[in-house]
Amino acid sequence: MTYEESTQYIFAQHPVFERSGATAYKPGLRNVLALSEAFGHPERDLRCIHVAGTNGKGTTSHSLAAILQAAGMRTGLYTSPHISDFRERILVDGRMIEKAAVCDFTERYRAMGLKDVHASFFELSTVMAFEHFRREGVDVAVVETGLGGRLDSTNIVSPELCVITNISLDHTDLLGDTPAEIAAEKAGIIKEGVPVAVGEACAEVRAVFDARAAEMHTAAVYAEDRGDIAVRTDAEGRVEVAESPFGAFGTCLRGDYQRANVRTVVCAADMLRARGMAITDRAVSEGLAAVGRTLRGRWERHEGVLCDCGHNAAAWEYTSRYLARKGSEGACVAVVGFCADKDVDSIIGMLPASVRYHCVAAPTPRAIPAADLAAKMRLRGLHAQAFGSVREGVDAARLTGASEIFLGGSFYVVAEFL
């Protein structure tokens, strides 16, 4: 099989959440355990860090991998979704899995003829990642959950450290209607005796995490409580670590919302060092300066357009404040598109009226039609216009002469542009 044939098979034969939404979600570990068993349980040979959370888990995963790589460890990284190439999901020392390795795994899976295993896209890609990391002999693998935690396909690993970034209302149709219910799903990654670093959590969520940690004979460490870690943004929006166990240093990350992610990363790195990992001060500063080499679509400026893939109400609390500030400073256009399963009404309610909105739809069945989104926005008194594609929306924004063009609302909108 060619690489194109292999990826077409994976996408066509097995549901993909990014394309199909909830109908592709297959909670439970029976399938992935059976699939992993067929490949000799590669996850059992890996030293892992397991990352979950509502927002920021991608940034956190990429950052931890960059730090571990800077510390001289051969590092695997498994994240989702991808922007332009499936192989972005599976990295070793920042390099994508080879096309030949994707073909080899796919051919071996097909040849097995596993009649009782109807693996989903995510189950296949998860075991593919573990198998690749084992073959590549990684020293440590950073593994990001796909959705939730307790029943997520990645939750077959036995990690050195669990990391949970934060909890907010997202995927409520699958994970629960309250922060506590969602927290219970995320807390499912906490394992017996394994410490857990938590980025941010309200009292209701902390009660869930603390109870799960106690049940697992471990403790949750909350990064936001660490008085020895101080993070700020400079005048240009770059995140700086003003104080930490690793000293003071700058990062390549931008945006106010990244402060919490960086604080979580520094806390997790300190906990890993306490567990014996050789993480130096220099490795942390170099890693956080270099993470942009693999992390895309997070407050990234491309062709003069500021792109961010934050896609739920919690993420847009930060984005809307940024847009309000830019709208007060001069002409600002936001090119936006959302998936229909998000709390779009809440997001629209946050948006400043000082900004012009170009509504678009990413090429996915889950997208809200641009015309429908524009109509919703106009009902809230916003200046909104629909466009036929992401590119058309961006090109029209440029013609306005706006001093700032923002693009976001959905990972798939950002991916289409990038």
Long-range contacts (C-beta under 8 A, 24 or more apart in sequence): 1-103, 1-106, 1-107, 2-103, 3-99, 3-100, 3-102, 3-103, 5-103, 6-102, 6-103, 6-106, 6-107, 7-86, 7-102, 9-106, 9-110, 10-86, 10-106, 10-121, 10-124, 10-125, 11-121, 14-118, 14-119, 14-120, 14-121, 14-123, 14-124, 15-120, 15-121, 16-121, 16-122, 17-121, 17-122, 17-146, 17-147, 18-80, 18-81, 18-364, 18-366, 18-411, 18-412, 19-364, 19-365, 19-366, 20-365, 20-366, 21-339, 21-341, 21-365, 21-366, 22-173, 22-174, 22-341, 24-120, 24-121, 24-122, 25-147, 25-174, 26-120, 26-122, 26-123, 27-148, 27-151, 27-174, 28-151, 29-151, 29-153, 29-155, 29-156, 31-117, 31-118, 31-119, 31-120, 31-123, 31-153, 32-119, 32-123, 32-126, 32-127, 32-153, 32-156, 33-156, 34-114, 34-116, 34-117, 35-109, 35-114, 35-117, 35-119, 35-123, 35-124, 35-127, 36-127, 36-130, 36-156, 38-109, 38-112, 38-114, 38-117, 39-108, 39-127, 39-130, 39-131, 42-127, 42-130, 42-131, 42-133, 42-134, 43-130, 43-156, 43-157, 43-158, 44-158, 45-134, 46-76, 46-130, 46-133, 46-134, 46-138, 46-140, 46-141, 46-157, 47-139, 47-140, 47-141, 47-160, 48-140, 48-141, 48-142, 48-143, 48-157, 48-158, 48-159, 48-160, 49-140, 49-141, 49-142, 49-143, 49-159, 49-160, 49-161, 49-162, 49-163, 49-268, 49-272, 50-143, 50-145, 50-154, 50-155, 50-157, 50-159, 50-161, 50-162, 50-163, 50-189, 51-142, 51-143, 51-144, 51-145, 51-162, 51-163, 51-164, 51-165, 52-144, 52-145, 52-148, 52-149, 52-152, 52-162, 52-163, 52-164, 52-165, 52-186, 52-189, 53-163, 53-164, 53-165, 53-166, 53-167, 53-186, 53-199, 54-165, 54-166, 54-167, 54-168, 54-169, 54-170, 54-182, 54-186, 54-312, 54-314, 55-165, 55-166, 55-168, 55-170, 55-257, 55-310, 55-312, 55-314, 55-315, 56-165, 56-166, 56-199, 56-257, 56-258, 56-260, 56-261, 56-264, 57-144, 57-145, 57-163, 57-165, 58-144, 58-295, 58-298, 59-253, 59-258, 59-261, 59-291, 59-295, 59-298, 60-163, 60-165, 60-199, 60-261, 60-264, 60-265, 60-268, 61-142, 61-143, 61-144, 62-291, 62-294, 62-295, 63-253, 63-261, 63-262, 63-265, 63-287, 63-288, 63-291, 63-295, 64-142, 64-163, 64-265, 64-268, 64-269, 64-287, 65-91, 65-94, 65-142, 65-294, 66-94, 66-287, 66-288, 66-290, 66-291, 66-293, 66-294, 67-265, 67-269, 67-279, 67-283, 67-284, 67-286, 67-287, 67-288, 68-139, 68-140, 68-142, 68-277, 68-279, 68-283, 68-287, 69-93, 69-94, 69-287, 70-282, 70-283, 70-284, 70-286, 70-287, 70-290, 71-277, 71-278, 71-279, 71-280, 71-283, 71-287, 72-278, 72-283, 73-138, 73-139, 73-140, 73-277, 74-136, 74-137, 74-138, 74-139, 74-140, 75-138, 75-139, 75-140, 75-141, 75-142, 76-129, 76-132, 76-133, 76-136, 76-138, 76-140, 76-141, 76-142, 77-141, 77-142, 77-294, 78-126, 78-129, 78-130, 78-133, 78-141, 78-142, 78-143, 78-144, 78-154, 79-144, 80-122, 80-125, 80-144, 80-146, 81-411, 81-415, 82-415, 83-296, 83-297, 83-411, 83-414, 83-415, 83-418, 84-415, 84-418, 86-125, 88-296, 89-125, 89-129, 90-125, 90-128, 90-129, 90-132, 91-294, 92-132, 92-133, 92-136, 92-138, 94-293, 94-294, 97-128, 97-129, 97-132, 101-132, 101-135, 102-128, 105-131, 105-132, 120-153, 122-146, 122-153, 123-153, 126-153, 126-154, 130-157, 140-277, 145-186, 145-189, 147-171, 147-174, 147-175, 148-174, 148-175, 148-182, 148-185, 148-186, 148-188, 149-185, 149-186, 149-187, 149-188, 149-189, 150-184, 150-185, 150-186, 150-187, 150-188, 150-189, 151-185, 151-188, 152-188, 152-189, 155-188, 155-189, 158-191, 158-194, 159-189, 159-191, 159-194, 160-194, 160-272, 160-275, 160-277, 161-194, 161-195, 161-196, 161-197, 161-268, 161-271, 161-272, 161-275, 162-189, 162-190, 162-191, 162-194, 162-195, 162-196, 162-197, 163-196, 163-197, 163-198, 163-199, 163-264, 163-268, 164-189, 164-196, 164-197, 164-198, 164-199, 164-201, 164-209, 165-198, 165-199, 165-200, 165-260, 165-261, 165-264, 166-199, 166-200, 166-201, 166-260, 166-314, 167-201, 167-202, 167-205, 168-312, 168-313, 168-314, 169-312, 169-313, 169-314, 169-343, 170-312, 170-314, 170-342, 170-343, 171-341, 173-341, 178-204, 179-204, 179-205, 180-204, 180-205, 180-207, 180-208, 183-208, 183-209, 184-208, 184-212, 187-212, 187-213, 188-212, 190-216, 190-218, 190-220, 191-216, 191-218, 192-216, 192-217, 192-218, 193-217, 193-218, 194-218, 195-219, 195-221, 195-271, 195-275, 196-220, 196-221, 197-221, 197-223, 197-264, 197-267, 197-268, 197-271, 198-222, 198-223, 198-264, 199-223, 199-224, 199-260, 199-261, 199-263, 199-264, 199-267, 200-224, 200-260, 200-264, 221-267, 221-271, 223-260, 223-263, 223-264, 223-266, 223-267, 223-268, 224-260, 224-263, 226-263, 226-267, 229-263, 229-266, 229-267, 231-259, 231-260, 231-262, 231-263, 231-266, 232-259, 233-258, 233-259, 237-299, 241-266, 241-285, 241-288, 244-270, 244-284, 245-270, 245-273, 246-270, 246-281, 246-284, 246-285, 247-281, 247-285, 249-284, 249-285, 249-288, 249-289, 250-285, 250-289, 251-288, 251-289, 251-291, 252-288, 252-289, 252-290, 252-291, 252-292, 253-288, 253-291, 253-292, 253-298, 253-299, 254-299, 255-298, 255-299, 255-308, 255-318, 255-322, 256-318, 256-321, 256-322, 257-310, 257-315, 257-318, 257-319, 258-298, 258-299, 262-288, 296-418, 297-411, 297-414, 297-415, 297-418, 300-418, 302-417, 302-418, 304-398, 304-405, 305-335, 305-394, 305-397, 305-405, 305-406, 305-407, 305-417, 306-404, 306-405, 306-406, 306-407, 307-406, 307-407, 307-408, 307-414, 307-417, 307-418, 308-406, 308-407, 308-408, 308-414, 309-408, 309-410, 309-411, 309-413, 309-414, 309-415, 310-408, 311-338, 311-339, 311-342, 311-408, 311-409, 311-410, 311-411, 312-342, 312-343, 312-347, 313-342, 313-343, 313-346, 313-347, 313-350, 316-347, 316-350, 317-350, 319-406, 319-408, 320-347, 320-350, 320-351, 320-352, 322-406, 323-351, 323-352, 323-355, 323-406, 324-352, 324-354, 324-355, 326-355, 326-403, 326-404, 326-406, 327-352, 327-354, 327-355, 328-354, 329-403, 329-404, 330-402, 330-403, 330-404, 331-356, 331-400, 331-401, 331-402, 331-403, 331-404, 332-356, 332-402, 332-403, 332-404, 332-405, 332-406, 333-357, 333-358, 333-397, 333-400, 333-402, 333-404, 333-405, 333-406, 334-358, 334-405, 334-406, 334-407, 334-408, 335-360, 335-387, 335-390, 335-393, 335-394, 335-397, 335-405, 335-406, 335-407, 335-408, 335-413, 336-360, 336-373, 336-407, 336-408, 336-409, 336-413, 337-361, 337-362, 337-367, 337-368, 337-370, 337-373, 337-390, 337-409, 337-410, 337-412, 337-413, 338-367, 338-368, 338-373, 338-409, 338-410, 339-364, 339-366, 339-367, 339-368, 339-410, 339-412, 340-366, 340-367, 340-368, 341-366, 342-410, 344-368, 344-373, 344-376, 345-376, 347-409, 348-376, 348-377, 348-380, 348-382, 349-380, 351-377, 351-380, 351-382, 353-381, 353-382, 353-383, 355-382, 355-383, 356-383, 356-384, 356-385, 356-397, 356-400, 356-402, 357-382, 357-383, 357-384, 357-385, 358-384, 358-385, 358-387, 358-393, 358-394, 358-396, 358-397, 359-384, 359-385, 359-386, 359-387, 359-393, 360-386, 360-387, 360-389, 360-390, 360-392, 360-393, 360-413, 362-390, 362-410, 362-412, 362-413, 362-415, 362-416, 363-412, 363-416, 364-412, 366-412, 367-410, 367-412, 389-416, 390-416, 390-417, 391-416, 391-417
